[in-house]
Amino acid sequence: MQFTDQADDEHSIDPTTEMFIRGVTRSIPSIRQFSSSAVAGKDLVQELYLSQLKSYKAPAQPADAHVGHVKTFTQPQAPKAPSAPTDLAGELSAYEAAQPSFVQPSTEATAEAPKSEESADEFLAFLEADLPKPEVRETTIYKINRLKRAVYISHPTLPNLSPLPPSQMDNKDFEVAAPPTDSVSCLAFSPVADILAVGSWDNNVRIYEVAPTGQTIPKFMYSHQQPVLDLCWTKDGTKLISAGADNAARMFDLTNPQNNQSQQVAQHDKPIKCIKWIETPTGGVLATGSWDKTIKYWTIGNPTPVGTVQLPNKLYSMDVVYPLLVAATADRRIVIINLTQPTTIFRELESPLKWQTRVVACFPAGDGYAVGSIEGRVAIQYVNEKDQGQNFSYKCHRSKDGKEIFAVNDITFHQHHGTYSTCGSDGTISFWDKDTKTRLKNLEINQGPIPCTAFNSAGTIFAYALSYDWSKGFSKQPPTPLVKIMLHATTDEEVKRRPPKK
């Protein structure tokens, strides 16, 4: 039997029709089929996991399973009872009668830094770049000969001392004998003699006489109930007034010491952070600034303030050059007061620096002020609007690589030349000329933070303190606290203005 292909040929599809049918078939969406049966709706993996979880039983732990993992508790031994000296009264009498010997450490003369003169543009470019300076001043680290107790000899009258001539001091820094036992908070020279007052966190105010050779003699000491925060002298130098965290200001009369006793002359609701003596055309007035957000004015002998100024926030720093008073508060506020109207705020503004204000200091001419902050910056500000084009700020007190930033702790103006110093938590001191925007000298002490500084009345002695300033908190406090007060004989290179470059 023979087959033909005729039927297949009759029912065959041409290629064009086949492509059309395939395209239509692909365009029809597929339909997902759902099953409602109980077996199809189960998740077999989950059912298996649950059955295994329900049948699991934790193995029993042996009774000694804790051995090697938990330490055995043992009762500590009771401490021994302290034994009191048999002759305590005799030992105390011998201690009181002991006379300490003040030993001045021997130090070598420090190497002077090379003289550096640069234009304002060059120096400002350096500050913005945070590049290291070639100036280096090496100092000898003194060995600490700390006395456990200092004897302060009272004198019935104020010593008749003249400001120390620079030629009688060597070119090395002298260490003050019998320093405080805790961090130094403030330094202040008498306006009429080389007598240095020191306030400390050990609650005491110490007064030293500076001899023409640079040696120091402890003279007086009196106490507050809490740490001492600031100091100031009256114009004639016969009275020293201190402010403390005990909310009180106390006055010490050097012409009538009365067994190192002081009298209270002012009171606030909270610690008094700053204190200044103001010489007005009508007489002397005491100004106190407190953390209770007020500035109060007092006359000696009057327990009631003669005037009060309400501040926007807690006071951090204050300075006075009559008739200018400048106060810095929390929240970076700056308050300016014209002392011809002492109870009225002349101007309130925000600090030009972006971080917390640490210190303000008035120009000796009374036409402006400097501001230092915790970010290692200083701003120079003029009060009159016509002079505000001269305002500027710059970086300082930073590591040479610029990675570490230190607080500017104090700014002190030289009363004769108008130059000023800054000290910081980095352990360095710099002398500046704001008019030529020049750094005159850099002293790298590098023994610890420098919390405060002071010039004597002639500007020939520069005092600075070395002690922990708490800028890095309690955890960074050194195990052996360093507390020193040093006296530095100034030179023209450090404090005299530079002529402007043409």
Secondary structure, DSSP 8 states (H G I E B T S, - for coil): ----SHHHHHH---HHHHHHHHHHHHHS---------HHHH--HHHHHHHHHHHH-------TTTTTTTS---------------TTHHHHHHHHHH----------------------HHHHHHHHHHT---S-------------S-------SS--------GGGS-SS-EE-SS--SS-EEEEEE-SSSSEEEEEETTSEEEEEEE-TTS-EEEEEEEE-SS-EEEEEE-TTSSEEEEEETTSEEEEEETT--TTT--EEEEE-SS-EEEEEEEEETTEEEEEEEETTSEEEEE-TT-SS-SEEEE-SS-EEEEEEETTEEEEEEGGGEEEEEETTSTTSEEEEEE-SSSS-EEEEEE-TTSSEEEEEETTSEEEEEESSGGGGGG-EEEE-SB-TTS--B--EEEEEE-TTT--EEEEETTSEEEEEETTTTEEEEEEE--SS----EEE-TTS-EEEEEES---TT-GGG--SS---EEEEEE--HHHHS------
